[in-house]
Amino acid sequence: MLFIVAGIGCALAHPLPTLLMWRVVQGAGAGASMTIAFAIIRDLFEGQVARTKLSYVAIVTTIVPMIAPTAGSALGASCPAIRSR
């Protein structure tokens, strides 16, 4: 939730210091969400099942940042309201 709110703050930020503040909050939200995901998996699963699920989370957290810029560019190219900013 913190990451989403901070993302909206980044999108609406006009002066650079405000954008930087929201980016710091967004980074804290991203770090917290990964830590919480790992903690939940360790609480719910044990042994090989836990290792498998932790591997899935690691794969997703590696691949999504590579795909997100491309998806954002496609969204920006297809939505005139975003392109005009």
TORVO-132182 format. One record per residue: x, y, z of N, C-alpha, C, O, CB in turn. Coordinates in steps of 0.2 Angstrom, whole numbers, padded with zeros to 4 digits, always signed. Each point is the difference from the previous one (the first is absolute). Last residue first. Glycine has a CB too. Layout:
BEGIN
XYZXYZXYZXYZXYZ ...
***
This chain:
BEGIN
+0010+0075-0105+0003+0002+0006+0007+0002-0001+0004+0003+0004-0011-0009+0003 -0008-0005-0022+0000+0007-0001+0003+0003+0006+0001+0007+0000-0011-0007-0006 +0007-0024+0003+0005+0003-0004+0000+0008+0000+0005+0003-0001-0007-0013-0007 -0015-0002+0020+0007-0001+0003+0005+0003-0004+0005+0003+0002-0009-0014+0003 -0018+0011-0014+0000+0004+0007+0007-0001+0003+0002+0005+0003-0014-0006-0002 +0007-0012-0020+0002+0007-0002+0000+0004+0006+0004+0005+0001-0009-0006-0012 +0010-0026+0008-0005+0005+0004+0002+0007-0001+0005+0002+0002-0007-0011+0006 +0014-0010-0017-0006-0001-0002-0006+0004+0003-0005+0000-0002+0009-0011+0001 +0020+0012+0005-0001+0001-0007-0007-0001-0002-0002+0003-0005+0014-0007+0003 -0005+0001+0025+0000+0007-0002-0001+0001-0008-0003+0005-0001+0011-0004+0011 -0008-0023-0002-0006+0003+0003+0001+0008-0002-0005+0003-0002+0004-0011+0012 +0019-0006-0015-0006-0002-0004-0006+0004+0002-0004+0002-0004+0009-0013+0002 +0014+0014+0015+0001+0003-0007-0006-0001-0004-0002+0004-0004+0015-0005+0005 -0012-0010+0019-0001+0007+0001+0000+0004-0006-0004+0004-0002+0008-0005+0013 +0003-0022-0011-0008+0001+0001-0002+0007+0001-0005+0002-0003+0005-0014+0008 +0023+0007-0006-0003-0001-0007-0007+0001+0001-0003+0003-0005+0012-0011+0002 +0003+0010+0023+0001+0005-0005-0003-0001-0006-0003+0005-0003+0013-0002+0009 -0012-0021+0009-0004+0006+0002+0002+0006-0004-0005+0003-0003+0004-0007+0014 +0012-0018-0011-0005+0001-0004-0004+0006+0000-0003+0003-0004+0002-0015+0005 +0020+0006+0013+0002+0000-0007-0006+0002-0005+0001+0003-0005+0009-0011+0008 -0013+0005+0021+0003+0007-0002+0002+0000-0007+0001+0005-0003+0002-0004+0015 -0013-0022-0005-0004+0006-0001+0003+0006-0001-0002+0004-0004-0006-0010+0012 +0021-0014-0003-0003+0001-0007-0005+0006-0001+0001+0003-0005+0000-0016+0004 +0009+0006+0022+0006+0001-0005-0003+0002-0006+0002+0005-0004+0005-0013+0010 -0021+0002+0012+0003+0006+0001+0006+0002-0004+0002+0006+0000-0006-0008+0012 -0007-0019-0015-0005+0006-0002+0003+0006+0002+0000+0005-0004-0009-0012+0006 +0021-0012+0004+0000+0001-0007-0005+0005-0002+0002+0004-0005+0000-0016+0004 +0000+0007+0024+0006+0003-0003+0000+0001-0008+0003+0005-0002+0003-0010+0012 -0024-0006+0001+0000+0007+0001+0006+0003-0002+0000+0006-0003-0007-0008+0013 +0006-0021-0013-0005+0003-0004+0000+0008+0001+0000+0004-0004-0007-0015+0004 +0020-0002+0014+0003+0000-0006-0004+0004-0005+0002+0004-0004+0004-0015+0006 -0014+0006+0019+0005+0005+0001+0003+0001-0007+0002+0006-0002+0000-0008+0014 -0016-0016-0010-0004+0006+0000+0005+0006+0000-0002+0005-0003-0008-0011+0009 +0020-0015-0004-0003+0001-0006-0004+0006-0001+0001+0004-0005-0002-0016+0004 +0010+0006+0022+0005+0002-0005-0003+0001-0007+0003+0005-0003+0006-0012+0010 -0023-0001+0010+0001+0007+0001+0006+0002-0005+0000+0006-0002-0003-0007+0014 -0003-0021-0013-0006+0004-0002+0002+0007+0001-0001+0004-0004-0008-0013+0007 +0024-0007+0005+0000+0001-0007-0005+0004-0003+0001+0004-0004+0004-0015+0004 -0004+0014+0026+0004-0005-0004+0000+0002-0007+0001+0006-0002-0003-0014+0010 -0018+0018+0005+0006-0002+0002+0004-0004-0005-0003-0003-0005-0002+0003+0017 -0016+0021-0008+0003-0006-0003+0006-0002+0003+0004+0004+0003-0010-0001-0014 -0007+0016+0018-0005-0004-0002+0003-0007-0003-0004-0005+0000-0003+0015-0003 +0021+0009+0011-0005-0002+0005-0005-0006-0002-0002-0004+0004+0003+0016+0000 +0015-0003-0019+0004-0003+0005-0005-0002+0006+0001-0006+0003+0009+0012-0006 -0019+0007-0015+0002-0006-0002+0003-0005+0005-0001-0006+0001+0002+0011-0013 -0005+0018+0017-0006-0004+0000+0001-0007-0003-0003-0005+0003-0003+0015-0005 +0024+0005+0003-0002-0002+0006-0006-0004+0000-0001-0005+0004+0006+0015+0001 +0003-0001-0025+0004-0005+0002-0002-0003+0007+0000-0006+0002+0009+0011-0009 -0021+0014-0001-0001-0006-0004+0004-0006+0002-0002-0006+0001-0001+0013-0011 +0007+0014+0020-0006-0003+0002-0002-0006-0004-0002-0005+0003-0002+0016+0001 +0022+0001-0011+0002-0003+0006-0006-0003+0003+0000-0006+0003+0009+0015-0001 -0012+0003-0022+0004-0006-0001+0002-0004+0007-0001-0006+0000+0006+0012-0010 -0016+0015+0011-0005-0005-0003+0004-0006-0001-0003-0006+0000-0004+0015-0006 +0019+0010+0014-0005-0003+0005-0004-0006-0003-0001-0005+0003+0001+0016+0003 +0013+0002-0021+0005-0004+0004-0005-0004+0006+0002-0006+0001+0008+0014-0003 -0020+0008-0012+0002-0006-0004+0004-0005+0004-0001-0006+0000+0001+0013-0010 -0007+0014+0020-0006-0005-0001+0002-0006-0004-0002-0006+0001-0005+0016-0001 +0023+0007+0003-0001-0003+0006-0006-0005-0001+0000-0006+0003+0004+0016+0003 +0001+0003-0024+0005-0005+0001-0001-0004+0006+0001-0006+0001+0007+0013-0007 -0022+0011+0001-0001-0006-0004+0005-0005+0001-0002-0006+0000-0003+0014-0009 +0008+0012+0020-0006-0004+0003-0001-0006-0004-0002-0005+0003-0003+0016+0002 +0021+0004-0014+0002-0004+0006-0005-0004+0003+0001-0005+0003+0007+0015-0001 -0015+0003-0020+0004-0006-0002+0004-0003+0006+0000-0006+0000+0002+0012-0011 -0015+0014+0014-0004-0006-0001+0004-0006-0002-0002-0006+0001-0007+0014-0004 +0021+0012+0006-0003-0003+0007-0004-0006-0002+0000-0005+0004+0000+0017+0001 +0008-0001-0023+0005-0003+0003-0002-0003+0007+0002-0006+0002+0007+0013-0008 -0023+0007-0006+0001-0006-0004+0005-0005+0004-0001-0005+0001-0002+0011-0012 +0000+0016+0018-0006-0004+0002+0001-0007-0003-0002-0005+0003-0005+0016-0002 +0024+0005-0006+0000-0002+0006-0006-0005+0003+0001-0004+0003+0006+0014-0001 -0007+0001-0024+0004-0006+0000+0001-0002+0008+0000-0006+0001+0006+0010-0011 -0029+0008+0001+0007+0002+0001+0004-0006+0002-0002-0005+0002-0002+0016+0002 -0018-0017-0009+0002+0005-0005+0007+0002+0001+0005+0000-0004-0016+0003+0003 -0006-0026+0006+0005+0005+0003+0003+0004-0006+0001-0002-0005+0002-0006+0014 -0019-0011-0010-0003+0007+0001+0005+0005+0002-0002+0006+0001-0009-0012+0002 +0017-0017-0006-0003+0002-0007-0003+0007+0001+0000+0003-0005-0003-0015+0003 +0013+0002+0021+0005+0001-0005-0004+0003-0007+0003+0004-0003+0005-0013+0008 -0022+0001+0013+0004+0007+0002+0005+0002-0005+0001+0006-0002-0003-0009+0013 -0008-0018-0014-0005+0005-0002+0003+0007+0002-0001+0005-0004-0009-0013+0006 +0022-0010+0004+0000+0000-0007-0005+0005-0002+0002+0004-0005+0001-0016+0004 -0002+0007+0024+0006+0004-0002+0000+0001-0008+0003+0005-0002+0003-0009+0013 -0023-0009-0002-0001+0007+0002+0006+0004-0002-0001+0005-0003-0006-0009+0012 +0009-0019-0012-0005+0002-0005-0001+0008+0002-0001+0004-0005-0005-0016+0004 +0020+0000+0015+0003+0001-0007-0005+0003-0005+0002+0004-0004+0006-0014+0007 -0015+0004+0019+0004+0006+0000+0003+0001-0007+0001+0006-0002+0002-0008+0015 -0016-0017-0010-0004+0006+0000+0004+0006+0000-0001+0005-0003-0008-0011+0009 
***
